[in-house]
């Protein structure tokens, strides 16, 4: 008689799954499915998981939540075996997990604040996620997530510090700040703090925290305090992941992004000047509507020019109700082919980046057995067995199959 949680999608969902695990203590023989709505594939995987649970555990109660459930609760409630559907606000309320509680999906667009939840465990993970922000006030033409997450809301700095302190006391050596759009942190709080001020306070008030990492950042909105931390603070990891999406100005405009390629180019140059050797990744969409081969080539050229070693590439996925879904579509085989070419360019850059680490002393967060990630988020395999969750020094002695090989320093 267990409580199981199946999590799809982003780090924020992973954080919220652990919050639900705490709220639902005492709930038994239940499977919570925390869905994602970023792509049709993410929704397909969640539906497949629900059908599998309904088939293999017919007596279990299935509770569906997350962004896909928030956006279209009726479709998920209609799936075989689904007992309840909860919205993204309701899933984090204690009363939603009381005996006899039913389905509830409120109007997420009316949400005014986001609660801080004391999460101290992340099942099977060596690093912890810390929600600092929720929702998004922007309306990129391809994105449905604002309708699943609501408007931008920020966690007060004091609450974030308390959560970080609890995570460190639980043994976590690395924390990743997460949210939907973390560079939009703070305008709804007294004094209108920015993300850099939050990060500085966390590092100052939680001195035992060894590693602080950031989730995806919009390249047009990094504040000056955060830039100073990137340049000066060794506990802020030398790794930025940019929500780039394209390297073509015309496509970025059609996406209704906040940045153009010159903004991204300037961000990458400034980061590399401020923190030599910094690793830079990017989210990219291949085959956005109206993208011609020439426009795609602009994105590919951007990736090659800037040697971005960590790419997270999606073939474009139509999201019902978004403006992009009404634009002239690129055939799906072409989307997949372009995505493969972008990934290949990223793999080339990754090989060069990893090779440059040879013979360097790196800081490794161990994850399982002999694996971990360096401060640059490079995957690494150690020559000795380790205990998960440690931060230790290693000397890089080679590379193999897309990872560094390191020995204890």
ZAMARGU-4260 file (C-alpha; in steps of 0.2 Angstrom, whole numbers, plus 5000, padded with zeros to 4 digits):
<rodrens>
0) 5000/5000/5000 | 5012/5014/4994 | 5012/5031/4987 | 5021/5033/4970 | 5024/5049/4960
5) 5028/5049/4942 | 5035/5065/4936 | 5036/5072/4919 | 5045/5088/4913 | 5055/5101/4922
10) 5064/5104/4938 | 5050/5113/4945 | 5039/5098/4943 | 5052/5088/4951 | 5052/5100/4966
15) 5033/5100/4967 | 5033/5081/4967 | 5043/5081/4982 | 5032/5094/4990 | 5017/5083/4986
20) 5026/5068/4994 | 5027/5077/5010 | 5009/5084/5010 | 5002/5067/5005 | 5010/5057/5020
25) 4997/5044/5025 | 4990/5043/5008 | 4991/5025/5002 | 4989/5014/4986 | 4989/5030/4976
30) 4999/5035/4960 | 5001/5053/4957 | 5005/5058/4939 | 5013/5075/4938 | 5011/5080/4920
35) 5020/5092/4908 | 5013/5101/4893 | 5028/5108/4884 | 5027/5096/4870 | 5014/5083/4863
40) 5027/5070/4867 | 5027/5074/4885 | 5008/5073/4886 | 5009/5056/4876 | 5021/5049/4889
45) 5010/5054/4903 | 4995/5046/4895 | 5004/5030/4892 | 5010/5029/4910 | 4992/5032/4916
50) 4986/5018/4905 | 5000/5006/4911 | 4996/5010/4929 | 4978/5007/4927 | 4982/4990/4919
55) 4995/4984/4931 | 4988/4991/4947 | 4969/4992/4944 | 4966/4994/4963 | 4977/5010/4964
60) 4969/5027/4964 | 4977/5038/4950 | 4978/5057/4954 | 4983/5067/4939 | 4990/5085/4941
65) 5003/5096/4933 | 5002/5108/4918 | 4993/5097/4906 | 4980/5093/4919 | 4978/5111/4923
70) 4976/5116/4905 | 4963/5102/4900 | 4957/5093/4916 | 4942/5085/4907 | 4953/5076/4895
75) 4964/5068/4909 | 4949/5064/4920 | 4942/5054/4906 | 4956/5042/4905 | 4953/5025/4912
80) 4958/5023/4930 | 4959/5041/4934 | 4952/5044/4951 | 4955/5063/4953 | 4962/5078/4944
85) 4971/5092/4953 | 4976/5109/4947 | 4994/5116/4949 | 4988/5127/4964 | 4977/5113/4972
90) 4991/5100/4972 | 5001/5110/4984 | 4987/5113/4997 | 4987/5101/5012 | 4968/5100/5011
95) 4969/5092/4994 | 4977/5077/5002 | 4964/5074/5016 | 4953/5059/5016 | 4938/5061/5004
100) 4945/5076/4995 | 4939/5077/4977 | 4945/5084/4960 | 4948/5103/4960 | 4956/5113/4946
105) 4955/5132/4949 | 4958/5147/4938 | 4977/5148/4938 | 4977/5165/4930 | 4970/5172/4946
110) 4985/5166/4957 | 4993/5180/4967 | 5007/5172/4976 | 5017/5156/4977 | 5019/5146/4993
115) 5036/5140/4999 | 5036/5122/5004 | 5049/5114/5016 | 5056/5100/5005 | 5071/5091/5012
120) 5072/5076/5001 | 5073/5072/4983 | 5071/5054/4979 | 5086/5047/4970 | 5094/5064/4967
125) 5111/5070/4973 | 5107/5089/4970 | 5091/5098/4976 | 5080/5110/4967 | 5074/5126/4975
130) 5058/5134/4968 | 5061/5153/4969 | 5048/5158/4956 | 5032/5152/4948 | 5022/5157/4932
135) 5026/5168/4917 | 5020/5185/4912 | 5027/5183/4894 | 5017/5176/4879 | 5030/5167/4867
140) 5019/5162/4852 | 5024/5143/4854 | 5022/5141/4873 | 5007/5135/4882 | 5015/5135/4899
145) 5008/5152/4906 | 4991/5144/4905 | 4997/5130/4916 | 5007/5140/4928 | 4998/5157/4929
150) 5006/5174/4931 | 5024/5177/4938 | 5025/5175/4957 | 5041/5175/4967 | 5045/5166/4984
155) 5051/5179/4997 | 5070/5179/5000 | 5068/5174/5018 | 5058/5159/5014 | 5070/5154/5000
160) 5084/5155/5012 | 5075/5145/5025 | 5072/5131/5012 | 5090/5132/5006 | 5096/5130/5024
165) 5085/5115/5027 | 5092/5107/5011 | 5110/5109/5017 | 5106/5103/5034 | 5098/5087/5026
170) 5115/5084/5017 | 5113/5092/5000 | 5129/5100/4993 | 5122/5108/4978 | 5106/5117/4975
175) 5098/5122/4958 | 5087/5138/4958 | 5072/5134/4948 | 5055/5141/4942 | 5047/5145/4925
180) 5056/5161/4922 | 5069/5164/4936 | 5076/5180/4928 | 5059/5188/4931 | 5061/5185/4950
185) 5056/5199/4962 | 5044/5212/4954 | 5030/5207/4965 | 5040/5207/4981 | 5043/5222/4993
190) 5059/5231/4987 | 5058/5222/4970 | 5073/5212/4972 | 5081/5203/4957 | 5088/5186/4955
195) 5106/5192/4958 | 5101/5199/4975 | 5092/5183/4980 | 5107/5172/4975 | 5119/5184/4984
200) 5108/5182/5000 | 5107/5163/4999 | 5126/5162/4997 | 5129/5174/5012 | 5116/5167/5024
205) 5119/5148/5020 | 5138/5148/5021 | 5139/5129/5021 | 5131/5128/5004 | 5145/5122/4993
210) 5137/5124/4975 | 5123/5135/4969 | 5117/5132/4951 | 5105/5141/4940 | 5091/5134/4929
215) 5087/5142/4912 | 5090/5160/4910 | 5083/5172/4897 | 5099/5180/4889 | 5091/5198/4889
220) 5087/5199/4907 | 5102/5194/4918 | 5104/5208/4931 | 5120/5217/4936 | 5121/5209/4953
225) 5120/5192/4945 | 5134/5197/4933 | 5145/5201/4947 | 5142/5185/4956 | 5146/5176/4939
230) 5163/5185/4939 | 5167/5184/4958 | 5158/5170/4967 | 5166/5153/4966 | 5151/5144/4974
235) 5140/5150/4959 | 5144/5136/4947 | 5152/5141/4930 | 5138/5135/4920 | 5124/5145/4911
240) 5110/5138/4902 | 5101/5150/4890 | 5083/5150/4885 | 5089/5154/4867 | 5076/5145/4856
245) 5083/5151/4839 | 5098/5159/4832 | 5088/5169/4818 | 5081/5186/4822 | 5066/5183/4811
250) 5061/5167/4819 | 5064/5175/4837 | 5053/5189/4832 | 5039/5177/4826 | 5042/5168/4843
255) 5039/5184/4852 | 5055/5182/4862 | 5062/5196/4872 | 5080/5195/4864 | 5088/5195/4847
260) 5104/5186/4842 | 5114/5201/4846 | 5108/5200/4864 | 5112/5182/4865 | 5129/5185/4857
265) 5133/5199/4869 | 5127/5188/4884 | 5139/5173/4879 | 5154/5185/4876 | 5151/5194/4893
270) 5149/5177/4902 | 5165/5170/4894 | 5175/5186/4898 | 5168/5187/4916 | 5171/5168/4920
275) 5184/5161/4908 | 5180/5142/4904 | 5162/5144/4908 | 5151/5131/4901 | 5136/5137/4891
280) 5121/5128/4885 | 5105/5132/4876 | 5087/5127/4873 | 5083/5127/4855 | 5067/5123/4844
285) 5070/5116/4827 | 5057/5118/4813 | 5047/5132/4821 | 5033/5137/4809 | 5039/5147/4794
290) 5057/5142/4797 | 5065/5140/4780 | 5081/5130/4777 | 5090/5147/4776 | 5083/5153/4793
295) 5087/5136/4801 | 5105/5138/4794 | 5106/5154/4804 | 5102/5145/4820 | 5115/5131/4815
300) 5128/5144/4811 | 5125/5153/4828 | 5128/5136/4837 | 5143/5132/4828 | 5150/5150/4829
305) 5148/5150/4848 | 5153/5132/4851 | 5139/5128/4864 | 5143/5112/4872 | 5126/5108/4880
310) 5111/5109/4869 | 5093/5104/4873 | 5084/5103/4857 | 5066/5100/4853 | 5058/5098/4836
315) 5044/5111/4836 | 5027/5104/4844 | 5011/5112/4841 | 5002/5117/4856 | 4983/5120/4854
320) 4978/5138/4857 | 4995/5146/4854 | 4998/5158/4840 | 5012/5148/4832 | 5000/5133/4830
325) 4991/5144/4817 | 5006/5148/4807 | 5012/5139/4792 | 5020/5123/4798 | 5036/5115/4794
330) 5034/5096/4789 | 5037/5085/4804 | 5051/5075/4795 | 5060/5091/4792 | 5059/5096/4810
335) 5066/5080/4816 | 5080/5081/4803 | 5085/5099/4808 | 5084/5094/4827 | 5097/5080/4823
340) 5108/5092/4814 | 5108/5104/4829 | 5111/5090/4841 | 5126/5084/4830 | 5133/5102/4831
345) 5131/5102/4850 | 5140/5085/4851 | 5154/5092/4841 | 5156/5107/4853 | 5154/5095/4868
350) 5169/5084/4862 | 5180/5100/4861 | 5174/5106/4877 | 5177/5090/4886 | 5194/5087/4878
355) 5199/5104/4885 | 5197/5098/4902 | 5211/5085/4901 | 5223/5085/4915 | 5213/5098/4925
360) 5208/5097/4943 | 5189/5098/4943 | 5175/5098/4957 | 5164/5083/4956 | 5146/5081/4964
365) 5145/5062/4965 | 5128/5055/4960 | 5128/5036/4959 | 5142/5023/4960 | 5156/5031/4949
370) 5147/5045/4941 | 5144/5063/4944 | 5145/5080/4936 | 5159/5093/4937 | 5156/5112/4942
375) 5154/5115/4923 | 5140/5101/4923 | 5151/5090/4912 | 5146/5072/4915 | 5161/5062/4923
380) 5165/5044/4927 | 5177/5041/4942 | 5189/5027/4942 | 5184/5023/4960 | 5167/5019/4969
385) 5160/5034/4978 | 5146/5038/4990 | 5132/5049/4981 | 5130/5067/4986 | 5149/5071/4990
390) 5159/5085/4982 | 5176/5080/4979 | 5191/5084/4968 | 5196/5074/4953 | 5209/5075/4940
395) 5203/5072/4922 | 5213/5059/4914 | 5203/5057/4898 | 5186/5056/4890 | 5175/5041/4885
400) 5157/5041/4877 | 5153/5059/4880 | 5159/5059/4898 | 5175/5064/4907 | 5186/5051/4915
405) 5193/5056/4931 | 5203/5049/4946 | 5203/5056/4964 | 5215/5071/4965
</rodrens>
